[in-house]
């Protein structure tokens, strides 16, 4: 299952209402900075945090921001395969997963 939010605010609301295994965040998500969204996830997740992937066109802005993995624009098919493998390896099982793109 994949869900999307077109603003950081809507993304946070969606994350409050549902659990996701993976969240991919645009560093420049409108409404909230992607780093703020990632911090909110880490501070408010009660049942463990999802894997948080940050994407930006400038790695200098995103490094050290608390993301589990970082990628640059544009995301390629190979990047998505790498993300899927990372999530599957982290879960140690191949189960249905819920992803959120913010």
C-alpha positions in Angstrom: 0.0 0.0 0.0 1.4 3.4 -1.0 -0.2 6.7 0.2 0.9 10.3 -0.6 0.5 13.7 0.9 1.1 16.9 -1.0 2.2 18.9 2.1 4.2 18.2 5.2 1.1 19.1 7.3 -1.1 16.6 5.6 1.7 14.0 5.9 2.0 14.5 9.6 -1.8 14.2 9.9 -1.7 11.0 7.9 1.1 9.6 10.0 -0.9 10.3 13.2 -3.8 8.3 11.8 -2.0 5.3 10.4 1.2 3.3 10.9 3.7 3.2 8.0 6.8 1.0 7.6 8.5 3.5 5.3 8.2 7.3 4.9 9.9 9.0 2.0 10.1 12.8 2.6 11.0 15.6 0.3 13.3 17.9 2.2 11.4 20.8 0.9 7.9 19.5 1.6 5.5 22.4 1.5 4.0 23.4 4.9 6.8 21.9 6.9 10.5 21.4 6.2 11.2 17.7 5.6 13.6 17.7 8.6 10.8 19.0 10.8 8.5 16.2 9.6 11.2 13.5 10.2 11.8 14.9 13.7 8.0 14.9 14.4 7.9 11.2 13.4 10.8 10.3 15.7 9.4 12.3 18.6 5.8 11.0 18.4 5.9 7.4 17.2 4.8 5.1 20.0 5.1 1.8 18.3 8.5 2.4 16.8 9.4 4.7 14.0 9.1 3.8 10.4 12.2 3.9 8.2 12.6 7.5 7.1 14.1 8.3 3.7 14.9 11.8 2.7 15.2 13.1 -0.8 16.7 16.4 -1.9 18.7 17.9 -4.8 21.4 19.0 -2.3 22.9 16.3 -0.1 24.7 18.9 2.0 21.3 20.1 3.3 20.0 16.7 4.2 23.1 14.8 5.7 23.0 14.6 9.4 19.2 15.3 9.6 18.1 12.1 11.2 17.1 10.3 8.0 17.8 6.5 7.8 18.7 6.8 4.1 19.1 9.8 1.7 18.8 10.0 -2.0 19.0 12.8 -4.6 16.4 13.8 -7.2 15.2 12.3 -9.3 14.6 9.0 -7.7 15.3 6.2 -10.2 13.9 2.8 -10.5 17.1 1.4 -9.0 16.8 3.8 -6.0 13.3 2.4 -5.4 14.6 -1.1 -5.6 17.3 -0.2 -3.1 14.8 1.3 -0.8 12.6 -1.8 -1.0 15.5 -4.0 -0.2 16.5 -1.8 2.7 13.0 -2.0 4.2 12.7 -5.7 3.6 16.1 -6.4 5.2 15.2 -4.1 8.2 11.9 -6.0 8.7 13.7 -9.4 8.2 10.6 -10.6 6.5 8.8 -10.0 3.2 5.4 -8.9 4.3 2.9 -6.3 3.1 4.3 -2.9 3.7 2.7 0.6 3.9 4.7 3.4 2.3 4.1 7.1 2.6 5.5 9.7 0.1 5.4 13.2 1.6 
